[in-house]
Amino acid sequence: MEHDGTALRSGSGAALGFARALSEDITAFVLGENLEAMAGEAAKLAPVLVADHPALAAPVADRWAHVIAEVARAQNAELIVATSTTWAKDIVGRAAGLLGGAMASDVIGHEMVDGELHLRRPMFAGAVNATIVLEGSPKIITVRPSAYDAPTAATTPFTIEAVATDAFDVEKLPNATQFESLDRKTGARPDVTEARIVVSGGRAFKNSEDFEQHVGGLADALGAATGSSRALVDAGITPNSLQVGQTGKIVAPELYLALGISGAVQHLAGMKNSRVIAAINQDPDAPIFEFADYGLVGDVYEEVPRLIAELNSSQ
Ligand SMILES: Cc1cc2nc3c(=O)[nH]c(=O)nc-3n(C[C@H](O)[C@H](O)[C@H](O)COP(=O)(O)OP(=O)(O)OC[C@H]3O[C@@H](n4cnc5c(N)ncnc54)[C@H](O)[C@@H]3O)c2cc1C
């Protein structure tokens, strides 16, 4: 279960949801320091195992991967699941290497075929969806946050157990990487990779002020994160951290609003697994409309202020 040091990350329930779809015998594993609140949250969803230690305070990949691998071995875990995030890419991939198992990342669906687990995952920047079978044990899988729902919270919390003190040897924790600092984003908007709703803007917006007023304004009216196409990042209108796409962030929110974005394949690679896609574009032939569940042909400079006013008046 991934957390930010104070609360579980919203997408981490997807990993448990996937695990629960395969087995009743699941454990939520939380590691870090001062985990009481996060363990309590996780215990609403599944029995919890915690590795709470000052040496694990920062999510340094070589340490966390080492502990995940040790605990997975001690538990005889057949399946290790995490939600597919920037952190998981670093940490869980390493744990898979240590465990010598078979790994699939970015899973968006599964089915059992004659008792065999078939996993669906995008490949080649989302150009194809491959169905794969993992050979070997344990299996290590990361799932896209929007692909699975968290299990329903139980009325009576599950148990919380600390890992046995000898499950990992603090003295033997890898020491090659030291944690320096984490620059947290200031401002009230959620991170684009974690938000339930993402409002993204493209080249239709002529400057940073217009972007902030329209894309930022709509995001605030919806409690959403802002995202951007690369065209705006390259033009210096939006920061790199907002870029969605093949060379930016991969997002899969419940709702993705594409404002003045054409729908280039490299942008689609980062958002096409969103649950619902809605687009506003003045070109009725824009490729984004082929992928959008809802489309509005119009000028973002007219339609977006109208939407913001509508949303604000209904709140
Ligand atoms: C190797 C590589 C990697 C890349 N990685 C990424 C990536 O990670 N993310 C990414 O986004 N791109 C990426 N790109 C760039 C990508 O190919 C496109 O150039 C880019 O996505 C286009 O951004 P856009 O849709 O904002 O701009 P455009 O393609 O120029 O589209 C602008 C759209 O806005 C519409 N429009 C204009 N004015 C208005 C208005 N007033 N009202 C309504 N609609 C309007 C137009 O009809 C048009 O459809 C990559 C390219 C390469 C080669």
Ligand as a Chemical Component Dictionary entry (heavy atoms), coordinates in Angstrom:
data_LIG
# 
_chem_comp.id                   LIG 
_chem_comp.type                 NON-POLYMER 
_chem_comp.pdbx_formal_charge   0 
_chem_comp.three_letter_code    LIG 
# 
loop_
_chem_comp_atom.comp_id 
_chem_comp_atom.atom_id 
_chem_comp_atom.alt_atom_id 
_chem_comp_atom.type_symbol 
_chem_comp_atom.charge 
_chem_comp_atom.model_Cartn_x 
_chem_comp_atom.model_Cartn_y 
_chem_comp_atom.model_Cartn_z 
_chem_comp_atom.pdbx_ordinal 
LIG C1  C1  C 0 8.743   11.288 -29.180 1  
LIG C2  C2  C 0 7.566   12.162 -28.900 2  
LIG C3  C3  C 0 7.021   12.149 -27.633 3  
LIG C4  C4  C 0 5.912   12.943 -27.346 4  
LIG N1  N1  N 0 5.368   12.905 -26.090 5  
LIG C5  C5  C 0 4.255   13.614 -25.835 6  
LIG C6  C6  C 0 3.622   13.547 -24.562 7  
LIG O1  O1  O 0 4.083   12.891 -23.615 8  
LIG N2  N2  N 0 2.493   14.264 -24.376 9  
LIG C7  C7  C 0 1.934   15.037 -25.358 10 
LIG O2  O2  O 0 0.889   15.649 -25.114 11 
LIG N3  N3  N 0 2.520   15.110 -26.565 12 
LIG C8  C8  C 0 3.674   14.439 -26.818 13 
LIG N4  N4  N 0 4.256   14.567 -28.022 14 
LIG C9  C9  C 0 3.748   15.619 -28.967 15 
LIG C10 C10 C 0 2.540   15.162 -29.746 16 
LIG O3  O3  O 0 2.942   14.509 -30.926 17 
LIG C11 C11 C 0 1.696   16.392 -30.144 18 
LIG O4  O4  O 0 2.490   17.298 -30.856 19 
LIG C12 C12 C 0 1.086   17.139 -28.964 20 
LIG O5  O5  O 0 0.433   16.219 -28.105 21 
LIG C13 C13 C 0 0.098   18.155 -29.479 22 
LIG O6  O6  O 0 -0.423  18.888 -28.429 23 
LIG P1  P1  P 0 -1.822  19.614 -28.584 24 
LIG O7  O7  O 0 -2.884  18.599 -28.814 25 
LIG O8  O8  O 0 -1.963  20.532 -27.426 26 
LIG O9  O9  O 0 -1.597  20.549 -29.861 27 
LIG P2  P2  P 0 -2.164  20.427 -31.330 28 
LIG O10 O10 O 0 -1.911  19.088 -31.905 29 
LIG O11 O11 O 0 -1.670  21.625 -32.051 30 
LIG O12 O12 O 0 -3.729  20.534 -31.132 31 
LIG C14 C14 C 0 -4.368  21.690 -30.691 32 
LIG C15 C15 C 0 -5.860  21.399 -30.793 33 
LIG O13 O13 O 0 -6.567  22.475 -30.240 34 
LIG C16 C16 C 0 -7.687  22.756 -31.061 35 
LIG N5  N5  N 0 -7.973  24.185 -30.875 36 
LIG C17 C17 C 0 -7.227  25.265 -31.215 37 
LIG N6  N6  N 0 -7.815  26.400 -30.777 38 
LIG C18 C18 C 0 -8.967  26.028 -30.160 39 
LIG C19 C19 C 0 -9.979  26.736 -29.485 40 
LIG N7  N7  N 0 -9.934  28.079 -29.331 41 
LIG N8  N8  N 0 -11.006 26.036 -28.970 42 
LIG C20 C20 C 0 -11.076 24.679 -29.088 43 
LIG N9  N9  N 0 -10.129 23.953 -29.712 44 
LIG C21 C21 C 0 -9.072  24.619 -30.227 45 
LIG C22 C22 C 0 -7.253  22.424 -32.484 46 
LIG O14 O14 O 0 -8.382  22.114 -33.277 47 
LIG C23 C23 C 0 -6.354  21.217 -32.245 48 
LIG O15 O15 O 0 -7.089  20.007 -32.320 49 
LIG C24 C24 C 0 5.361   13.781 -28.342 50 
LIG C25 C25 C 0 5.918   13.781 -29.623 51 
LIG C26 C26 C 0 7.009   12.991 -29.901 52 
LIG C27 C27 C 0 7.572   13.014 -31.273 53 
# 
loop_
_chem_comp_bond.comp_id 
_chem_comp_bond.atom_id_1 
_chem_comp_bond.atom_id_2 
_chem_comp_bond.value_order 
_chem_comp_bond.pdbx_ordinal 
LIG C1  C2  SING 1  
LIG C2  C3  SING 2  
LIG C2  C26 DOUB 3  
LIG C3  C4  DOUB 4  
LIG C4  N1  SING 5  
LIG C4  C24 SING 6  
LIG N1  C5  DOUB 7  
LIG C5  C6  SING 8  
LIG C5  C8  SING 9  
LIG C6  O1  DOUB 10 
LIG C6  N2  SING 11 
LIG N2  C7  SING 12 
LIG C7  O2  DOUB 13 
LIG C7  N3  SING 14 
LIG N3  C8  DOUB 15 
LIG C8  N4  SING 16 
LIG N4  C9  SING 17 
LIG N4  C24 SING 18 
LIG C9  C10 SING 19 
LIG C10 O3  SING 20 
LIG C10 C11 SING 21 
LIG C11 O4  SING 22 
LIG C11 C12 SING 23 
LIG C12 O5  SING 24 
LIG C12 C13 SING 25 
LIG C13 O6  SING 26 
LIG O6  P1  SING 27 
LIG P1  O7  DOUB 28 
LIG P1  O8  SING 29 
LIG P1  O9  SING 30 
LIG O9  P2  SING 31 
LIG P2  O10 DOUB 32 
LIG P2  O11 SING 33 
LIG P2  O12 SING 34 
LIG O12 C14 SING 35 
LIG C14 C15 SING 36 
LIG C15 O13 SING 37 
LIG C15 C23 SING 38 
LIG O13 C16 SING 39 
LIG C16 N5  SING 40 
LIG C16 C22 SING 41 
LIG N5  C17 SING 42 
LIG N5  C21 SING 43 
LIG C17 N6  DOUB 44 
LIG N6  C18 SING 45 
LIG C18 C19 SING 46 
LIG C18 C21 DOUB 47 
LIG C19 N7  SING 48 
LIG C19 N8  DOUB 49 
LIG N8  C20 SING 50 
LIG C20 N9  DOUB 51 
LIG N9  C21 SING 52 
LIG C22 O14 SING 53 
LIG C22 C23 SING 54 
LIG C23 O15 SING 55 
LIG C24 C25 DOUB 56 
LIG C25 C26 SING 57 
LIG C26 C27 SING 58 
# 
